[in-house]
Amino acid sequence: MFSKDFLWGGATAANQYEGGYNEGGRGLSSDDVVTNGTHREPRCITYVTKEGEKVKVPMFVGGELPEGAKFECFDDCLYPNHEATDFYHHYKEDIALMGEMGFKCFRLSIAWSRIYPKGGMPDEEPSEEGLKFYDNVFDECQKYGIEPLVTLSHYETPLALTEAWNSWADRRTVDCYIKYCNTVFNRYKDKVKLWLTFNEINCIELSPWMSSGIMTSSKQVKLQAAHHQFVASAKAVILGHQINPEFKIGCMLAYTLTYPWACNPEDVLAAWKATHNNIFYTDVQCRGYYPSYRLKEFEREGIEIVKEDGDDELLMEGKVDFLSFSYYMSQVAAGDPSQFEAADGGNLSMGIKNPYLSASDWGWQIDPTGLRNALNVLYDRYQMPLFVVENGLGAFDKIEEDGSIHDDYRINYLRGHIKAMDAAVNEDGVDLMGYTMWGCVDLVSASTGEMAKRYGFVYVDKYDDGTGDLSRKKKDSFYWYKKVIASQGADLD
């Protein structure tokens, strides 16, 4: 059983859920020029060269933008995030459903380009219409006693910043971000107390476009951009505490627990290396400095991080108040992975197949005990409050003839992970702030652009071909989660 202060809820992101991409004065974001895909076919970035050639580049590949090229949407492509599942027009209905479930917390993101259509360029003024939209959203949350947890940058960057100077590859984006933070911190200082600076900040090396709107294949550029985000995060923490000392500002990590295949020392070393690739980013944000293992890697590979005077002091002063993370799966590493069967090739499924685990329809290995392990690893390392802000099962949902949706597979997944959190808190002593299940209302998958990959307690009538009336329907898991929250996690049947 969890304490009465535990923040039960759900999580979404504007680029996957909000829609209204060309309404209310909103500017284009990096995600607005990304097509749909499947768990086998990639989403693509679209642009036109100066010679007029239409180009589609896989999002996870990216690459350099040719000189003179312009980002454009093509008439023969589907861009699912343009409408997404239309929270922009359904926010009152959706927040009422969250209130009915008993949510204590709703994690959402602000679309940066809805506040500053050009990203906060010099002399640009914020959009009052955009600011008012989120005022309305937070007022609805307050009506139901729901605490907003707001991500400032979640897998979308104003496209104007990419077009101007390749967004986070350039230090000027730090100033734009802080201008944006200053605006929303002041505007919502009495409505929002919990903030996250960047979503899954460690994904900048995996997909610099998805993470940060950067066109590059250069590791040097990616890591320099990561430094700019570290500085921006630290400055945001300092600024936020000045504006309202009651603010709690956290970082957010995509965490995939890694096991060694066996007690072979080479396997243990491979798992250690995979783990450190993950937590380098939280080492900087939670400890306030670059760890020695990554500095040695930079030295070996000739990576040179350009810093301005005072950056190291900023990183130390701007350490976060808590660490939030996503947890969906675990993976296995070995010194020589070639001799083992690889995990299923579904998107983001990595490493060696774990024979002790089942997998989702998308090949993600399901490991509730891994969440308990992850909580202990992170709490032991940082000794600061933790928050599980993404966890859930993407699955194919079927509407029965009577309109019901029986998603026992989702209930079973969540039950196992909640039990693991309970053990971490009540047996292991981990300080856990809350749990916001991912995609509480169906939304577009970030990695594949699919609607078929559903996570929610609430089904949205929207499909991969863009059709659907966007009506909402409760799944069996809706009623189950309502019972879980009412019992503080004691009733999981």
Disulfide bonds with the S-S distance in Angstrom:
none
